[in-house]
Amino acid sequence: MSLFTALSFLRKQFEAQMAPLRFGLRVTSAGLLAFGLAQLGTFPLRGLWAVLTAVVVTQVSVGGSIVAITEYVVGTLAGAIYASAIALIVPHTTTAALAGVLVLSIAPLALSAGLNPMFRVAPFTAVIVLFISTEFGQSPIDSAIYRVLEVMIGGVSTIIVSLVVLPEKSHGRGLKAAARILERLANVLPQLLEGFARDLGPGGAVQIQDGLGDAIVHFQAIGAETKRERLTYLHPEPDLGTLARTLLRLRHDFVIIGRAAGPLPESFATPFNLLLTKVGETIAQYLKGCADALVTRRVPPPLDTVETALEGYAAAFTALRQEGMTRTLPSHETERIFALGFALEQLHRNLLDLQHCVEEYAGASARPELAT
């Protein structure tokens, strides 16, 4: 192994570990900052809950941290206020009474958490407020106030660290996730189109597309994070929502193609198989080019070769149709061929939308105030 190869290997290994290393550094920094800020006050347990909050809500990206902090603060406020009210109304000087107060506090908050994830930490907070007030001789109101203040300290620490210590934006993560989806689509399409030349076997088309739906759902979740993250920017990035809808429509096109897959009748197989192979290769190359363009914020590759391949397929289909070839086929075969044609038409339209999306991100990168 040459020195250049060894250095290249080490660099790739280091880059692969950068994300967890950055996250670990941010979590540690957030916890340490929360501990330092808590020492400015007289909090019980030396600011334990401030540190725990900072550690729990720190996420991989700025947007993810904002979402987690918002949910944590809302849940904490709800749990603290409700538990304090119950503790003041219902005496709980005995063990049995405390058990009853716990039931009254936890049950409604747990129901609220089941109805809305925003209140997931509310039952947990209620328990903390009740037990801390009992063990440290605090009033329920004092315990609730301390709890809320410590959560606020932990949240502020997380925001500061997320913005200062090796910040990673959800928008950048989103573009990388979208690029990975496009690369997977590029690998899947030729395999699906090959299904019109040979039998893919039971569930073959489904297996080829396995995981695509989950990847798009994950991308949509990142897109939701960016909406919160935009609050921290003086100049917002282009919305990922349009790109998410385009990827979902591309996914639907692939599903239609997969359902229509199956060896073509002999009269159609000879002219169509080579054309479909060409369509698959050109679209796959285009999708990979768009994936690279998204990450590098460059303009997408031209659609000329894709459109030429699709026009070739459409012309061949029109010629065979004019010769009356579709009239001699069984109805289910005709349906499959027309479904394939419809899916390719929709795919072309959605590729045009993808081109516009990639051009938008390239244009945003060209503006200095939006460059990342």
N, C-alpha and C positions, 0 to 999 in steps of 0.2 A: 504494500500500500504506500503510495507516494505521500509526501508531506501535504501537498495541496488537497488530495483526497481525504486525508485524515482531518485536516482543518475544516474542510467542507462538512464532513460528517459531524464533527464536534459542534460546528455552528448550527447545523440543523437540529441537533439534539438540544442545544441551549434554547433555540427559538421555540421548540416544541414545549419546553418547560417554562417559558416566560409567563404564560397566563397564570398558572398556579403560583409561581413565585411572586408575581405582582399582587395577586389576591392575598397571599399569606402576609406580605408586607403591609398591605392596607389594613387587614384585620388587626394585626399587631399594633400598628400605629393608632388606629381608632380606639382600641382598648386602652392603650397607654395615655392617649390624650384625654379620654373620658375619666380615667383615674386621676390625672393631674387636675382637671377642672373640678372634680368632686371634692378634692382636698381643700378647695376654697370655701366650702361650706361645712356644716356639721351633720353630715348624713350618717344614718346607722350603717354598721358594717363597712365603714370607710368607703362608701360609694359603690358597693358591690353591684347594685342593679344598674347603675350607669355604665359600668364596664361590661356587664352581661348584655345590655341593650346594644352597645356599640359592636360587640362581637357578633351578635345574632343578626342585626339588620344590615351589616356590611355585605354587599353583593359584588359580583364580578364587575358590573358597570355602574356608572353614575345613575342612570335611569333606574336600574334594578334597586339600588340603594334607596332612591327617593320613594319608589313604590313600597318597599318594605318598611321604611320609616313611617310613611303615611298610615299604613295599616296598623303598625305597632302603636303609634300615638293614639289613634282613634280607639283601638281596642283597650288601651290602657286607661284612657279617660272614661270610657264607658264602664269598665270593670271597677275602677277606683270610686267613681261617683255612686254607682249602684251599691257596691259593698258597704261603703260608708253609711249610706242611708239606711240599709237593712240593719247594720250594727248599732246605729243610734236608736232605731225604733224598737228592735227586739233585744232585750237583755240576754247576755250570754256569759254569765259568770261561772256556770257549771259546764262539765264536759258534754252532757246531754243537750244543753241549750246551745253550746257552740256547734254541735253536730247539726242541730236544727237550722241555725243561721247559715251554716255551710250549704245545706240543701237549698234554702231559700235564695242564696246568692248564686250558686253554681247553676242550678237547673234553668232559670230563665236566660242566663248569659250563654249557656251551652246551646240552648235552642236558637238564640240569636246568631251564634257562630255557625250553626248548621244552615241557617237561612242566608247569611251574608259572611263571606270569608274575612271581611274587614274586622269582625269582632272575635277572631280566633284567639287572641291573647286575653280577652276580657275575663273568662273564667279563671285563668291563671292569675291575673292581676287581683281578682277578688279574693282568692285564697291567700295571696301574699299580704294584702292589706289586713285581712282578718287576723292572720297568725302573727304578723309583725306587731300589730297593735297590742295583741294579747301578751306576747313574750317580752316586749320592751316597755310596756306600761304606757304606750302612746294612745291618744284618742284615735278613733277610726279616721277622723278628718285629717289629723296630723300625719297618720300613716299614708293616707291617700295622697296628700300634698307632696310628701317626700318621694313617693313612688312616681308621681307624674313629673316632678322636677328632675329626678334621676333619668327618667326615660328621655326627657327633653335634652339633657346634657349628653346622653349617649347618642341621640339622633343628630345633634349639632356636631358632635365630634366626627360622626360618620360622614356627614356632608362635607365638612372641611377636608377630611382625609381623602375622600373620593375625588374632590376637585383639585387637590394639590399633589398627592402622592401617586405618581405614575397613573394619572387618570385614564380610564378607558371608557369611551362613549358607546352607548347602546347603538347609535347609528352606525358606527364603524363595525361593530359586531354584527349588526343586521346585514350590512353589505357583504361581509364575509360569508354569513350563513346563506344569503341568497346566491352567492357565487357557487357555494358547494351544491346547492339544489340544482342550479343550471348545469353543473358538471355531471350530476347524477342523471338529469334528464337527457343530457347528451349521450351518456352511456346506455340508457334504457331504450331510446327510440329505435336505433338500428336493430336491436334485438326484437322489439315488438314487430317491426316491419318484416323481419325475417320470418315471422309467424305466418305470413301469407305465402311463403315458399315451402315451408315444412311445418309439421305438427309440433307445437311446443309442449304437448302433453297436458294431462289434467292439471289445471291451475297454473300452467306455465306462465301465462301472461300476468297473472296476479303475483306470482313469486318474483318475476322480473322487476315489478314496480314496488315490491315490499319496502316499506319504510319511507316512501316519498310523502305520503300523507302526514306522517308524524313530523317529518322535517319541515313541512310547510306550516304545521300548527306551531312548532317551535319558533319559526320565523315570525309568525303573527304575534306571538307573545313578546318577542323582542321589539316588534313594532309598537306594541302597547307601552313598553318601557320608554321608548323615545318620546312619546307625547308628554310624559312627566319630565323627561330630561330636558326638553326644549325650554323649560322655565329657567334653566341655568345659563342659557345662551343669550348673548346680545343679538346674534343673527342666527335664526333657525335654519337647520338643514332641510332639504326637501323631505316631504312626508314619505314614509315607507309604505303607507297604506296602498297607494297605487301599485307599487311593485308587488305587494302581497297579493292583491287581487289578480294581477297579471299572472303570477306564478300559479295561483289556484286555478285559473282558467286553462293554463297550459297543462296542468295536472289532469283536468277534466278531459282535455283533448286526448291525452294518453290513455285514459280509461276507456274512451270510446274506441280508440284504435285497438286496444287490447281485447275488448269484447268482440270486435269484428274479426279478430285474427283467426286464421285457419287457411290451409292450402287453397289457392284459387283454382277454379275450374281450368282445365287444360287450355281452353280457347283464350283465357285471359292470362294464364301464367307466363307464357312466352314473352309477350310484350311488356307485361307489368313488373315482373320480378326485378329485371335490371333497372327499370325506372324507379321502383321503390327503394332499391339499394342505393341509388344515386340520391334520392330524396333524403334518406336516412343519414347518409354520410355528410351531405351539405348542411343539413339542419344541425347535426351534431357538432360540426365544425363551427357553425355560427353561434350555437349556445355556449361553447367553450370560449369563443372570442368575447361574448358578452360577459361571461363570468370573469375573465381577466380584466375587461374594461371596467367592470364595477369596482373591483378591488383597487385598480390603479387610477380610477377616476378619469378614464380616457373615453373618447367617442367609440361607439360600437363598430364592429366591422360592417361592411356593406351587405345588403340583403340580395344583391344581384344574383349570385350563384344559387341561392335558395329559391328565388322566384323563377329562375330559369328551369330548375329541376321540377318545381311544381307545375309550371306551364307545360313542360314535356309530358308529365303524367296526365294532366287535364286534357291535352290534345289527343293523346293516345286513347283515353277513355271516350272522348267525344267521337273519335273515328269509329271505334268499335260499336258505340251506341247507334251511330247513324247506319251502320251495316246491319243493325237489328240483332246483334249478338246477345244483348241482355234479354231479349224476348224468349229465347230458347232455354234460359236458365231456370232452375227451380226458384220459387219465391224466396226461400231463405238465403240462397246464394246471391240473388239480386239485392236483397236487403243488406247483406254484408258489404257488397261492393259499393253501394250507395252510401252506407254509413262511413266507409273508409274515405270516400270522396268528400263527404260533409266534414269529417274530422280534419282532413288536410286543409280544407278551406278555412275552417275556424282556427286551425293552427297558424296559418299564414297571417290572419288578422291579429292574433295574439302576439305573434312575433313582431309585428309592426308596433304594437303597444309596448312590447319589451324594448324595442329600439328607442322609442320615445323616452321611456324611463331611464335607460342608461345614458342617453343624451342629456337628460335633466341633471343627473348626478355629475356628469362631466362638466356641464355648464356651471354648476355650483362650485366645483373645484377651481374653475377658472377665475372666480371672483375671490379676491384676497380675503374678504371678510368672512367667507364661508369655508376657506381651505382648512383641512384638518391635518 
